[in-house]
Amino acid sequence: MNKKALVIASMGSMLDNFNKPNIRLLKELGYDVTIAANFNCEDSNSKEKNDEFCRMMQEEGINIQHIDFSRKLFNISKQISSIKQTKELLKQGFDLIHCHSPICAAITRIVANKYRKKGTKIIYTAHGFHFYKGAPIKNWLIYYPIEKFCSRFTDILITINHEDYNLAQKKMKAKKNEYVQGVGIDIEKLNKSQVNKNDKKRDLGIPMDSIIILSVGELSRRKNHETLIKAVDMLKNTKIHCLIAGRGDLEDYLKSKAKENCTAEQVHFLGFRTDVAELYKIADFYVHPAFQEGLSVAVMEAMASGLPCVLSDIRGNRDLIENGEGGFLCNPLLPQEFATSINKLIHGDDLCAKMSKRNIVCAKNLDIKQSNKKMLEIYTSNI
C-alpha cells in the first residue's frame, strides 16, 4: 500500500499557483496524494480557474477534498466548520502532511498533533509571516502567539526569506527549520514564450511608442497598487502606460483612483491573465509596491525576464533586489519615491541594461529546479 500525503491550504489558488510542483513531487515519490482547500471561494483565482485546476489534478491521480476555510480569522462559523471537516479528513490517516496559509496551518497542526505522535510528519511552509519588521502591532499580538504555539506541533518549518528564517531560528519551536528560496520559477518556460511586441501592444490598445510599466498581483490592499497609480500621475508623462494584471476586491476602488488621478487612460486593468510571460516581454520595467510579501513569484519572473524592478522596501523584496542593483527599493507609503525611481529608469538606458543583466543572472538561482531539489531533500529527510 502506498504511503499517503496531504497538501492543504486555505484557498485553492494557493495550491494552484504555488504548490503544483510539490504535489507532483510527492506523487513521483510514490505517495497517494490528497489536496485540500476551499475551492469554492473566489480570490486571486476565479471559480472557473479553481474548477480547471481540480480537473487537472484529478486527471493526474490526485484526490480532491473541499474544506470551508476562510482567510478571515474572525469568521467564526467558517472556522468551526473547517475544524470539523479537517478532523474528518485526517481520519484517513496520512504519513505526511504539508500545510500552507496561516489559519489553515494552525488548524491542521493542532488537529494533526495526535497523529504526529504516532509518526505522521508535519511540514509547514510559511509564505511570509504576518508579523515582520514594520508590521502592524495587531499582527504581532494575534499571529505571532498563534504561530509560536503551533510551531511546537511542527516537524519542519519552511520559511522563504531571510528575515522569517532568522526569526524562526530564534523564536519558533519547530523540530527543524529550513530555508527554501521561494517556490521557484520555471525559467525555461519563460524563455520559450515568444511574442510580437507590436501585435501585443495593438491587442492591448497601447501606442507603439509607449513606455510600459507592468505590475502583477491580486487587487488587494496588501499589494498596494494605489501607490503605483499615484506615482504614474506624478510623472506627468503621457507615454507611460501601466499594465496591472490581477483580480481582486479592490478593482472598482482602484479604477476610481485612476480616474481621480487623471491616469485612467494610462492605467490598464487586465484582470486575470494566462499570458503573463508575454507581458513581461513587452514591458520596460516591473513595479511592485506591496506592503507585505514572502518572496514574490511575480518579481522573480520579472527578474528572469530581464526587467529592472522598482519594489517596495520590505522583507522578501530585499532578498531579491539591492537598492541600485537590479532596481530600486522605495517606501511603499511614498508614491514620490516610486515616481523618482521610475524616472531614473526612463532616462537611464545604460543603467537599465546593467540592471537587466544582473537580474537575469541572479534569477538563475531561483529556478524551479533548485527549489524542487531542496523540497526533495525535505520530503525524504528522516527527522
Residue, then its C-alpha position, 0 to 999 in steps of 0.5 A: m500500500n502506498k504511503k499517503a500525503l496531504v497538501i492543504a491550504s486555505m484557498g485553492s489558488m494557493l495550491d494552484n499557483f504555488n504548490k503544483p510542483n510539490i504535489r507532483l513531487l510527492k506523487e513521483l515519490g510514490y505517495d497517494v496524494t490528497i489536496a485540500a482547500n476551499f475551492n469554492c471561494e473566489d480570490s486571486n483565482s476565479k471559480e472557473k480557474n479553481d474548477e480547471f485546476c481540480r480537473m487537472m489534478q484529478e486527471e493526474g491521480i490526485n484526490i480532491q477534498h473541499i474544506d470551508f476555510s476562510r482567510k478571515l480569522f474572525n469568521i467564526s462559523k467558517q472556522i468551526s466548520s473547517i475544524k470539523q471537516t479537517k478532523e474528518l479528513l485526517k481520519q484517513g490517516f496520512d504519513l505526511i502532511h504539508c500545510h500552507s496559509p496561516i489559519c489553515a496551518a494552525i488548524t491542521r497542526i493542532v488537529a494533526n498533533k495526535y497523529r504526529k505522535k504516532g509518526t505522521k510528519i508535519i511540514y509547514t511552509a510559511h509564505g511570509f509571516h504576518f508579523y515582520k519588521g514594520a508590521p502592524i502591532k495587531n499582527w504581532l499580538i494575534y499571529y505571532p502567539i498563534e504561530k509560536f504555539c503551533s510551531r511546537f506541533t511542527d516537524i519542519l518549518i519552511t520559511i522563504n526569506h531571510e528575515d522569517y528564517n532568522l526569526a524562526q531560528k530564534k523564536m519558533k519551536a519547530k523540530k527543524n527549520e529550513y530555508v527554501q528560496g521561494v517556490g521557484i520559477d520555471i525559467e525555461k518556460l519563460n524563455k520559450s514564450q515568444v511574442n510580437k511586441n507590436d501585435k501585443k501592444r495593438d491587442l492591448g490598445i497601447p501606442m507603439d511608442s509607449i513606455i510600459i510599466l507592468s505590475v502583477g498581483e491580486l487587487s488587494r490592499r496588501k499589494n498596494h497598487e494605489t501607490l503605483i497609480k499615484a506615482v504614474d500621475m506624478l510623472k506627468n508623462t503621457k507615454i507611460h502606460c501601466l499594465i496591472a494584471g490581477r483580480g481582486d476586491l479592490e478593482d472598482y476602488l482602484k479604477s476610481k483612483a485612476k480616474e481621480n488621478c487623471t491616469a485612467e487612460q494610462v492605467h490598464f486593468l487586465g484582470f486575470r491573465t494566462d499570458v503573463a510571460e508575454l507581458y513581461k516581454i513587452a514591458d520596460f520595467y516591473v513595479h511592485p509596491a506591496f506592503q507585505e510579501g514572502l518572496s514574490v513569484a511575480v518579481m522573480e519572473a520579472m527578474a528572469s525576464g530581464l526587467p529592472c524592478v522598482l519594489s517596495d522596501i520590505r522583507g522578501n523584496r530585499d532578498l531579491i533586489e539591492n537598492g541600485e542593483g537590479g532596481f530600486l527599493c522605495n517606501p511603499l507609503l511614498p508614491q514620490e519615491f516610486a515616481t523618482s525611481i521610475n524616472k531614473l529608469i526612463h532616462g537611464d538606458d545604460l543603467c537599465a541594461k546593467m540592471s537587466k543583466r544582473n537580474i537575469v543572472c541572479a534569477k538563475n538561482l531561483d529556478i524551479k529546479q533548485s527549489n524542487k531539489k531542496m523540497l526533495e531533500i525535505y520530503t525524504s529527510n528522516i527527522 
